[in-house]
Amino acid sequence: MATKTYKAIGTQVSLNLFINGNNYRVTFHPVSNYVAGQGGSELTTDNPSLQRALEENGNFGRLYWLKAEDGSLVNELPKEETENQTKLNDEKPLDVVKVASIADAKTWLMDHKGWTPKSRVTTKGIVEAARSYGIAFEGID
């Protein structure tokens, strides 16, 4: 996979990501751009597992973006990269994960998918977030 750079504007980003069964702390490196009047942070990687985790994280397109070769910021992945995710969500049956409660479902999404709730979440919100990752929870009815 090619090297990709992710950029956050005006903030320094540090995330906990679940990658290949392990939890990792990923920190973007501070940058300053006095010409454009923007500071922020960037992370450059050629690790496909890290790239996938960053792009599937709920903060992608909100807190940080993919930096294109021309320097512009991309908040949507190129069509060929999102095509598989679309098929997963639209055509393939959802993967079922057994949980004991809605709190366990929320924790599972945060630990396994890097999902970060934006505010207080309802059961419906957790179910919708899970669906976006191709997951259906069993045991929260």
C-alpha positions as CSV (number, residue, x, y, z in Angstrom):
1,M,0.0,0.0,0.0
2,A,1.2,3.5,-0.7
3,T,2.4,6.0,1.9
4,K,-0.4,8.2,3.2
5,T,-0.4,11.4,5.3
6,Y,-3.2,12.4,7.6
7,K,-3.6,16.0,8.8
8,A,-5.4,17.7,11.6
9,I,-5.8,21.5,11.4
10,G,-5.2,23.6,14.5
11,T,-4.9,20.7,16.9
12,Q,-2.5,17.9,17.9
13,V,-4.2,14.5,17.6
14,S,-3.5,11.5,19.7
15,L,-5.8,8.4,19.4
16,N,-6.2,4.9,20.8
17,L,-6.7,2.5,17.9
18,F,-7.4,-1.2,18.0
19,I,-5.2,-2.7,15.3
20,N,-4.8,-6.5,14.6
21,G,-6.1,-7.4,18.0
22,N,-4.0,-4.9,20.0
23,N,-4.6,-1.5,21.4
24,Y,-2.1,1.2,20.2
25,R,-1.6,4.9,21.0
26,V,-1.1,6.8,17.8
27,T,0.2,10.4,18.0
28,F,0.2,12.9,15.1
29,H,3.4,15.1,15.0
30,P,3.0,18.8,15.4
31,V,3.5,21.0,12.3
32,S,3.1,24.7,11.7
33,N,2.3,26.5,8.5
34,Y,2.7,30.2,8.9
35,V,2.0,30.9,5.2
36,A,-1.5,29.5,5.4
37,G,-2.0,30.6,9.1
38,Q,-2.6,27.0,10.1
39,G,-1.0,24.8,12.6
40,G,-1.9,21.3,13.5
41,S,-0.4,17.9,13.3
42,E,0.3,15.2,10.7
43,L,0.9,11.4,10.6
44,T,2.6,9.8,7.7
45,T,2.5,6.0,7.4
46,D,2.8,3.1,4.9
47,N,1.4,0.6,7.3
48,P,-1.9,-0.7,5.7
49,S,-3.3,-1.9,9.1
50,L,-2.8,1.6,10.6
51,Q,-4.2,3.3,7.5
52,R,-7.3,1.1,7.6
53,A,-7.8,1.8,11.4
54,L,-7.4,5.6,10.8
55,E,-9.8,5.6,7.9
56,E,-12.4,3.5,9.8
57,N,-12.2,5.7,12.9
58,G,-15.1,7.9,13.6
59,N,-12.9,11.0,13.8
60,F,-11.8,10.6,10.1
61,G,-13.3,13.5,8.2
62,R,-14.1,15.3,11.4
63,L,-10.9,15.7,13.4
64,Y,-8.4,14.7,10.8
65,W,-8.3,14.2,7.0
66,L,-6.3,12.4,4.4
67,K,-3.9,14.7,2.7
68,A,-3.9,14.5,-1.1
69,E,-0.7,14.7,-3.2
70,D,-1.6,18.3,-4.1
71,G,-1.8,19.2,-0.4
72,S,-5.6,19.4,-0.3
73,L,-7.5,17.6,2.4
74,V,-9.8,14.7,1.5
75,N,-12.7,13.8,3.8
76,E,-13.9,10.9,1.7
77,L,-11.8,8.0,0.5
78,P,-11.4,7.4,-3.2
79,K,-14.2,5.3,-4.7
80,E,-12.1,2.2,-5.1
81,E,-11.2,2.1,-1.4
82,T,-14.8,2.7,-0.2
83,E,-16.4,0.3,-2.6
84,N,-15.6,-2.7,-0.4
85,Q,-17.0,-1.0,2.6
86,T,-20.2,-0.1,0.7
87,K,-20.6,-3.7,-0.3
88,L,-20.1,-4.8,3.3
89,N,-22.8,-2.5,4.5
90,D,-25.3,-2.9,1.7
91,E,-24.9,-6.5,0.3
92,K,-23.2,-8.7,2.9
93,P,-25.0,-9.8,6.0
94,L,-23.9,-8.1,9.1
95,D,-21.4,-9.8,11.4
96,V,-23.2,-10.7,14.7
97,V,-21.4,-9.9,18.0
98,K,-22.9,-11.3,21.2
99,V,-23.0,-8.8,24.1
100,A,-24.7,-8.8,27.5
101,S,-25.8,-5.2,27.5
102,I,-25.9,-1.9,25.6
103,A,-23.0,-0.7,27.7
104,D,-21.0,-3.8,26.5
105,A,-21.9,-3.0,22.9
106,K,-20.7,0.6,23.3
107,T,-17.4,-0.6,24.9
108,W,-17.0,-3.2,22.1
109,L,-17.3,-0.6,19.4
110,M,-14.8,1.7,21.1
111,D,-12.3,-1.1,21.8
112,H,-12.5,-3.0,18.5
113,K,-13.4,-0.2,16.0
114,G,-12.0,2.9,17.5
115,W,-15.5,4.4,17.6
116,T,-15.8,7.6,19.7
117,P,-19.3,8.7,20.7
118,K,-19.9,12.3,19.9
119,S,-22.1,12.9,22.9
120,R,-24.5,10.9,25.1
121,V,-25.6,8.0,23.0
122,T,-28.9,6.2,22.8
123,T,-29.4,2.5,22.0
124,K,-30.5,3.5,18.5
125,G,-27.2,5.5,18.1
126,I,-25.1,2.5,19.1
127,V,-27.0,0.2,16.8
128,E,-26.6,2.6,13.9
129,A,-22.8,3.0,14.6
130,A,-22.4,-0.8,14.7
131,R,-24.3,-1.1,11.4
132,S,-21.9,1.4,9.8
133,Y,-19.1,-1.0,10.7
134,G,-21.0,-4.0,9.4
135,I,-21.8,-5.3,12.9
136,A,-25.1,-6.3,14.5
137,F,-25.2,-6.9,18.3
138,E,-27.1,-9.8,19.8
139,G,-28.3,-9.4,23.3
140,I,-29.3,-5.7,23.5
141,D,-33.0,-6.0,22.6
